[in-house]
Amino acid sequence: MSEQPPATPADRFDDEDYPAYTMGRAAEMIGTNAAFLRAIGEARLITPLRSEGGHRRYSRYQLRIAARARELVDQGTTIETACRIVAFEDQLDEALALNEELRRRSH
C-alpha cells in the first residue's frame, strides 16, 4: 500500500468544496452583489461556511450554483423560484450521476 504525501494548503484550492472565496470576491466572480448572495443564503440554496471571524466563505461549487440562480433571476424568475429550480436541477444531476455509477457497477 503506497502512502500519499500530506496535503498542503495549496491542495485545498483544487477542492471544489473548499470555501476559498470571500463574499465580495464571490459576488464579483458571478457578476452580482453581496445582497444577492445573502438572499440565496436566506432561501437556503447555499450555506456558506464562516471564517473564524464570522465572515462568509464560498466554494467553487457554491459559486456555480449561485451563478445558475443569478442567470434565472436575470431572466425574470423570482429569487425564491430560481432557488427551487436550481435545487431541483442539482438533485437531478446527483441522481443521474448515482444512477450511472450503479449502472457501471452492475455490468
N, C-alpha and C positions, 0 to 999 in steps of 0.2 A: 504494500500500500504506500503510495507516494504522498508526502506531505505537501500542502500548498503553502507558499510563502504567506506570512502575515499580511493582512490588508493594510494599506496605507490610507491616509486621509484623502489622497487624490483618487483612490479607487472608488470612493463614495460617489463621485460625480458621474461615474458610469452607471450607477444605480438609479433607475428612473423613479424610484420611490423615495430617494433621499431628499429631504427638504432643504434644498440649496438656495432658494431664491426668496429675497425679502418681498414684502407686499409691493413696494414701489417698483422694484425690478420686474416682478411678475406681471404687474399691470402694464408696464412699458412693453414687455415682450409680447403680450397678446393685444396690444393696442387699445387698452381701456384705462379705467381709473380704479383707485382703491375702493371706492363706493361699490362698484360692480362686484369686485371680489368679496367684499363684506356681504353683499346681498346674496350671492350664490352660496356663501357660507351659512347665512341665516336660513336659506332654503334647504340646507343640508346636502347640497350637491357635492361639495368638497369640504373637508375639515382639515384646515392647515394645522401643522404641528406648531408648537410655540417654542421659541428660544428660551434660554434661561432667564432672559429679561422680559419675557412675555410677548415678544414680537412674533407675528405670524410668519411662517416659513412654508414655501410651496415647493412641491416636487415637479419634475417634468411631466409626470403622468397627470398630476392635478392641473397643470397648465394646459395640457391637451384637452382635458375635459372642460376647463373654463373657456378655452378658445372656441370649442364647439358651441357652448351655451351662448357666447357672445355672437357668434355667427347667426344663430337663430333669433336672438334679440334684435340684431341689426336688420333682420328680415321682417320684423314686426311682431314676433312672438313675445308674450309677456315673460318676465324672468321666471315666474313660478312654472309656467308651462314648458319653457325651454329646459328648466332643470329636470322636470319629469321626463321629457323626451330624451335628454342626454343620459339620464339614469337608466332608462329602458334600453337605449342603444348599447350602453356599456354592459348591462346584464345579458343582452342578446349576444354580444361579442364573446363574453366569458362562456356562455352556454355553448356556443358554436365551437369554441376552442376546446372545451372539455369533451364535447361530442366527437370532435375529430381525433382527439387523443385516445378516447375509448375505442373508436373505430380502428385506429392503428394498432392498439394493443390486442384487439381481438383477431387480427389477421396474421 
